[in-house]
Amino acid sequence: LTLPALWYLAPRFSPYWAWVLVAERGVVLVEGALFAGWLATMGSPWRRALVLGGGVSLIANGASTAVGLALRSLGAL
């Protein structure tokens, strides 16, 4: 959902690691909020929805970022 916005709309800056931290923070916040909203509409209490939405987003994006950085360090990206 947020990948096109991140890669094509977010301005890049140096150093690369700082851009990754800022960009991924934004992605986690947006995706966590969207997921929390969906959980809330399904009947989950807002506090639980925010914790679950944020947690799932943080774990998924953390894993994705780690794989991407590993592939980049190996020269695959």
C-alpha positions in Angstrom: 0.0 0.0 0.0 2.7 2.5 1.0 5.5 1.3 -1.2 4.7 3.4 -4.3 4.4 6.5 -2.2 7.7 5.8 -0.5 9.7 5.0 -3.6 8.1 7.5 -6.0 6.9 10.4 -3.9 9.1 10.6 -0.8 12.2 12.9 -1.5 15.5 11.1 -0.8 18.3 12.7 1.1 21.7 11.7 2.5 22.8 9.9 4.4 20.9 6.9 3.1 20.4 5.3 6.5 18.7 8.5 7.8 16.4 8.5 4.9 15.5 4.9 5.5 14.7 5.6 9.2 12.5 8.6 8.4 10.8 6.9 5.5 10.1 3.6 7.4 8.8 5.5 10.4 6.3 7.2 8.2 5.3 3.9 6.6 4.8 2.2 10.0 2.6 5.1 11.2 0.4 5.1 8.1 0.0 1.4 7.8 -0.5 1.0 11.5 -3.2 3.6 11.5 -5.0 2.0 8.5 -4.8 -1.4 10.1 -6.0 -0.1 13.4 -8.9 1.6 11.7 -9.9 -1.6 9.9 -9.7 -3.5 13.2 -11.8 -0.9 14.9 -14.5 -1.2 12.3 -14.5 -5.0 12.8 -15.4 -4.4 16.5 -12.0 -4.3 18.2 -11.7 -1.6 20.9 -9.6 1.4 19.7 -6.8 0.9 22.2 -6.4 -2.8 21.3 -6.7 -1.9 17.6 -3.9 0.7 17.8 -1.6 -1.6 19.6 -2.2 -4.5 17.2 -2.1 -2.3 14.1 1.1 -0.6 15.2 2.7 -3.8 16.3 1.9 -5.7 13.1 3.1 -2.8 11.0 6.3 -2.4 12.9 7.1 -6.1 12.7 6.2 -6.5 9.0 8.1 -3.3 7.9 11.1 -4.1 10.2 11.5 -7.5 8.6 11.0 -6.1 5.1 13.6 -3.3 5.7 16.1 -5.8 7.2 15.8 -8.0 4.1 16.1 -5.0 1.8 19.1 -3.6 3.6 20.8 -7.0 3.6 20.2 -7.4 -0.1 21.5 -3.9 -0.8 24.7 -4.6 1.2 25.2 -7.8 -0.8 24.9 -5.8 -4.0 21.7 -7.5 -5.1 19.7 -4.2 -5.1 
